Amino acid sequence: MQAIDVIKRRLKEERIPDVPETYATKKKRPAEVAFMDVNLCFPCGKCPDFCPTQCIQHLPPGTLEGRGEQPVQVRYQECIGCYICLEICALLTDYDAIRMYDVNLVEQVLGVDIGDRPPAEPETPEPWEEYWSEGGGYRHMGNGSRIREKINADERAILQGERSST
């Protein structure tokens, strides 16, 4: 069993949206969307690799001064709220940089509408430090890992093996 299989099985137990086997696009309005704390993100590349909609990308070069490789951020209008990126970050890295936020809160804070379809053209991600980063206005309102405490010893060993091999 691989680490992603452990995470997928536990996500299903939490009734989190099914993980598509192939990359897909958003088909309904999610209850929550992900945002990265760009100050905690060390761009390891794990979350973009596992994102079923491929809506996670590096910030454009020079976005955050003093950072060589820029951290990643979600193009939230394309996010399906599957929790995969959050669990990957929480369980396979030491960063725990991702939180899920209620769509209604995001719409209110950013003054946007999040629909049931992605935009025609992907938007360039922004850091959103003032909202979703530690010390930002809303980080404390985000949901973290739903499965960290439910992982058993065998599953922890699998996850630790994945962490050690990278």
Secondary structure, 3 states (H helix, E strand, C coil): CCHHHHHHHHHHHCCCCCCCCCCCCCCCCCCEEEEECCCCCCCCCHHHHHCCCCCEEECCCCCCCCCCCCCEEECHHHCCCCCHHHHHHHHHCCCCCEEEEEHHHHHHHHCCCCCCCCCCCCCCCCCCHHHHCCCCCCHHHCECCCCHHHCCHHHHHHHHHHHHCC
